[in-house]
Amino acid sequence: MIKFLCSTLCSLLCLLFVQGQDTKENAAFFNLIQDIVATERVGNNLVYRLDTLKAKFIPSRSNLNDYFNRDIDFGFKHRRINLRLNFARYQIDLLCRNDTIFLSSISSAGYKSINYNNYNKEVIALFLEERNKLYRSHKTPAELIKDLSLPEEYAFHCGDGMPKTKKGQYIERLVDEENTVALIDMLKSFNCETQAYGVAGLEMLKKQDYQISDGAQKLIDHIKKRNSDLIVCAGCLSGLIEKVYSRE
């Protein structure tokens, strides 16, 4: 019994030591990334500098994915970079215009929290003023940062056998309830996948002869015409980048 307790205690101590080492290691990785993101103002240069970090870590466990660079109104683009260093994963989101970075954020720990953000207050204020007029909203910088960092995926069916997704079920419930307030609020999101869900829900209602307001229809037309790249799921393949609106 004593041997068992000693063995268990040793195992727990080793586990705590390893976790402590991982925490210190992840903090060191994050500091390296933050130093680069905080000092770079050009999107392509940032990608190059982050990519050079891979040489410092395990090659098979480290990679960079310049995931997407999509339109997000008024000449601004939302660019996402996924970076893995050993077993630590990071998501870097940027708001750029002509490849100049005006907002940046870093998320880690499974993308559950934003660990760093920075933005050009003057430029972002002007962007929000113009966008709030178009969308008839009152969005803030904090909402912009949060929405851009969301790891959302646009799919009503996904996986082996194509079962309904939880988000797809949620949209269908909003349609059944004729909850246009929630659906129109989705149209005003900075997140392109969220906007697409709002468009889909409202168009479902239109097929049921529900009258959509002129303001909502204007936003639907704008979002579909912009036709930004979306993260989608096709059967067993998730995380694909595609445009979902056909050119008419």
PLY file of the C-alpha trace (Angstrom):
ply
format ascii 1.0
element vertex 248
property float x
property float y
property float z
element edge 247
property int vertex1
property int vertex2
end_header
0.00 0.00 0.00
2.82 2.36 0.90
4.63 1.51 -2.33
1.44 2.21 -4.26
0.97 5.59 -2.58
4.61 6.52 -3.20
4.32 5.51 -6.83
1.12 7.51 -7.26
2.67 10.54 -5.58
5.72 10.35 -7.81
3.50 10.13 -10.90
1.51 13.19 -9.82
4.68 15.15 -9.12
6.08 14.24 -12.54
2.81 15.26 -14.21
2.79 18.60 -12.41
6.42 19.15 -13.37
5.71 18.43 -17.04
2.64 20.68 -17.01
4.70 23.41 -15.37
7.35 23.01 -18.02
4.69 23.15 -20.75
3.22 26.33 -19.22
6.64 27.98 -19.14
7.37 26.79 -22.68
4.04 28.07 -24.01
4.62 31.43 -22.33
8.03 31.65 -23.99
6.49 30.78 -27.38
3.76 33.36 -26.91
6.29 36.07 -26.04
8.21 35.34 -29.25
5.03 35.64 -31.32
3.80 38.75 -29.52
7.12 40.53 -30.03
6.81 39.99 -33.79
3.10 40.84 -34.07
3.51 43.98 -31.95
6.35 45.37 -34.09
5.27 44.46 -37.64
2.94 46.69 -39.67
2.90 44.86 -43.04
0.87 41.68 -43.46
3.19 39.76 -45.80
6.22 40.69 -43.72
4.47 39.39 -40.62
3.79 36.05 -42.30
7.45 35.77 -43.30
8.74 36.63 -39.83
6.38 34.19 -38.11
7.32 31.49 -40.60
11.00 31.82 -39.67
10.14 30.75 -36.11
9.57 27.16 -37.29
13.32 26.61 -37.64
13.69 26.98 -33.87
11.30 24.11 -33.08
10.48 20.50 -33.96
9.99 20.53 -37.78
7.28 17.83 -37.79
5.37 19.61 -35.02
5.66 23.20 -36.24
3.92 24.84 -39.17
2.33 28.05 -40.40
-0.89 28.32 -42.40
-1.75 31.66 -44.00
-5.39 30.57 -43.72
-7.41 33.29 -45.46
-7.33 36.94 -46.48
-10.90 38.02 -47.17
-12.87 41.17 -47.90
-14.61 42.72 -44.92
-15.96 46.06 -46.28
-14.49 49.40 -47.38
-11.20 48.02 -48.68
-10.34 46.29 -45.40
-9.40 42.61 -45.28
-9.55 40.09 -42.46
-6.45 37.91 -42.56
-5.97 34.86 -40.36
-2.71 33.04 -39.70
-2.60 29.72 -37.85
0.75 28.94 -36.25
1.90 25.82 -34.41
5.18 25.67 -32.49
5.81 22.16 -31.17
2.48 21.36 -29.48
1.37 24.96 -28.87
-1.16 26.46 -31.29
-1.85 30.11 -31.96
-4.34 32.02 -34.10
-3.34 35.48 -35.32
-6.09 37.71 -36.76
-5.39 40.91 -38.65
-7.43 43.74 -40.11
-5.49 45.21 -43.03
-5.91 47.66 -45.87
-3.44 47.49 -48.76
-1.48 45.01 -46.61
-0.98 47.57 -43.83
-1.98 46.16 -40.44
-4.40 48.32 -38.44
-5.55 45.69 -35.93
-4.03 42.47 -34.64
-4.92 39.83 -32.06
-3.44 36.56 -30.85
-5.52 33.68 -29.49
-4.29 30.45 -27.95
-5.43 27.64 -25.61
-7.68 26.14 -28.28
-8.71 29.61 -29.44
-10.89 30.09 -26.35
-9.44 33.43 -25.34
-7.69 36.44 -26.84
-4.29 36.81 -25.23
-3.16 39.95 -27.06
-4.71 42.70 -29.15
-3.62 46.04 -30.54
-5.14 48.47 -33.02
-4.74 51.89 -34.59
-7.39 53.87 -32.70
-7.81 56.60 -35.33
-8.15 54.30 -38.34
-10.39 51.81 -36.56
-12.63 54.62 -35.30
-13.12 55.83 -38.89
-13.74 52.27 -40.10
-16.37 51.69 -37.40
-18.06 55.01 -38.08
-18.44 54.16 -41.77
-19.49 50.58 -41.14
-22.00 51.45 -38.41
-23.72 53.80 -40.85
-24.05 51.05 -43.46
-25.18 48.37 -41.01
-27.19 50.69 -38.73
-25.27 49.36 -35.76
-23.25 50.63 -32.82
-20.29 48.26 -32.91
-17.20 48.93 -30.77
-13.50 48.03 -31.15
-13.95 45.29 -28.53
-16.74 43.69 -30.60
-14.60 43.97 -33.74
-11.68 42.16 -32.08
-13.96 39.46 -30.63
-15.81 38.79 -33.89
-12.65 38.61 -36.01
-11.11 36.02 -33.67
-14.13 33.67 -33.66
-13.19 30.22 -35.00
-16.61 29.92 -36.67
-17.49 27.51 -39.49
-20.41 27.83 -41.91
-22.18 24.50 -42.28
-25.72 23.21 -41.84
-24.54 19.61 -42.29
-21.06 18.28 -41.53
-19.31 15.00 -40.82
-19.70 11.36 -41.84
-23.32 10.90 -42.86
-23.81 14.69 -42.98
-25.73 15.16 -39.70
-27.09 18.61 -38.91
-24.68 20.92 -37.12
-25.63 22.57 -33.83
-25.43 25.98 -35.47
-27.61 24.79 -38.34
-30.19 23.53 -35.86
-30.04 26.88 -34.05
-30.72 28.81 -37.27
-33.65 26.53 -38.12
-35.06 27.15 -34.64
-34.80 30.92 -35.15
-36.62 30.52 -38.46
-39.38 28.45 -36.86
-39.75 31.15 -34.20
-39.60 33.91 -36.86
-36.90 35.54 -34.75
-35.79 38.14 -37.25
-34.18 40.27 -34.53
-31.53 37.61 -33.87
-31.03 36.87 -37.57
-30.62 40.54 -38.51
-28.18 40.95 -35.64
-26.09 38.20 -37.27
-25.96 40.23 -40.48
-24.27 43.02 -38.52
-21.48 40.80 -37.18
-17.88 41.34 -38.32
-17.56 37.56 -38.60
-18.32 36.49 -42.18
-19.57 33.03 -41.20
-22.01 34.54 -38.70
-23.25 36.92 -41.40
-23.80 33.97 -43.75
-25.92 32.19 -41.15
-28.03 35.34 -40.84
-28.46 35.51 -44.61
-29.46 31.84 -44.77
-32.02 32.18 -41.98
-33.67 35.24 -43.45
-33.80 33.67 -46.91
-35.49 30.61 -45.39
-38.14 32.94 -44.01
-38.55 34.63 -47.41
-39.30 31.22 -48.95
-42.12 30.95 -46.42
-43.51 34.28 -47.70
-42.31 36.16 -44.63
-41.79 39.86 -45.41
-38.19 40.95 -44.83
-37.55 44.65 -44.13
-35.90 46.78 -46.81
-32.98 47.45 -44.46
-32.35 43.74 -43.89
-32.63 43.02 -47.62
-30.07 45.74 -48.35
-27.58 44.06 -46.00
-28.29 40.62 -47.49
-27.62 41.97 -50.99
-24.42 43.66 -49.80
-23.08 40.51 -48.09
-23.86 38.29 -51.07
-22.33 40.73 -53.54
-19.16 41.02 -51.42
-19.03 37.21 -51.41
-16.19 36.87 -48.91
-14.36 33.58 -48.43
-15.91 31.42 -45.71
-14.69 28.52 -43.59
-17.00 25.66 -44.61
-17.48 21.92 -44.19
-18.01 19.47 -47.03
-18.93 16.10 -45.60
-15.93 14.79 -43.69
-13.72 17.67 -44.82
-13.97 20.66 -42.48
-12.05 23.92 -42.46
-12.22 24.43 -46.22
-12.12 27.97 -47.58
-14.77 28.69 -50.22
-17.16 31.31 -51.56
-20.78 30.20 -51.12
-22.68 32.72 -53.24
-22.85 32.22 -57.00
-22.17 35.15 -59.29
-25.41 36.26 -60.91
0 1
1 2
2 3
3 4
4 5
5 6
6 7
7 8
8 9
9 10
10 11
11 12
12 13
13 14
14 15
15 16
16 17
17 18
18 19
19 20
20 21
21 22
22 23
23 24
24 25
25 26
26 27
27 28
28 29
29 30
30 31
31 32
32 33
33 34
34 35
35 36
36 37
37 38
38 39
39 40
40 41
41 42
42 43
43 44
44 45
45 46
46 47
47 48
48 49
49 50
50 51
51 52
52 53
53 54
54 55
55 56
56 57
57 58
58 59
59 60
60 61
61 62
62 63
63 64
64 65
65 66
66 67
67 68
68 69
69 70
70 71
71 72
72 73
73 74
74 75
75 76
76 77
77 78
78 79
79 80
80 81
81 82
82 83
83 84
84 85
85 86
86 87
87 88
88 89
89 90
90 91
91 92
92 93
93 94
94 95
95 96
96 97
97 98
98 99
99 100
100 101
101 102
102 103
103 104
104 105
105 106
106 107
107 108
108 109
109 110
110 111
111 112
112 113
113 114
114 115
115 116
116 117
117 118
118 119
119 120
120 121
121 122
122 123
123 124
124 125
125 126
126 127
127 128
128 129
129 130
130 131
131 132
132 133
133 134
134 135
135 136
136 137
137 138
138 139
139 140
140 141
141 142
142 143
143 144
144 145
145 146
146 147
147 148
148 149
149 150
150 151
151 152
152 153
153 154
154 155
155 156
156 157
157 158
158 159
159 160
160 161
161 162
162 163
163 164
164 165
165 166
166 167
167 168
168 169
169 170
170 171
171 172
172 173
173 174
174 175
175 176
176 177
177 178
178 179
179 180
180 181
181 182
182 183
183 184
184 185
185 186
186 187
187 188
188 189
189 190
190 191
191 192
192 193
193 194
194 195
195 196
196 197
197 198
198 199
199 200
200 201
201 202
202 203
203 204
204 205
205 206
206 207
207 208
208 209
209 210
210 211
211 212
212 213
213 214
214 215
215 216
216 217
217 218
218 219
219 220
220 221
221 222
222 223
223 224
224 225
225 226
226 227
227 228
228 229
229 230
230 231
231 232
232 233
233 234
234 235
235 236
236 237
237 238
238 239
239 240
240 241
241 242
242 243
243 244
244 245
245 246
246 247
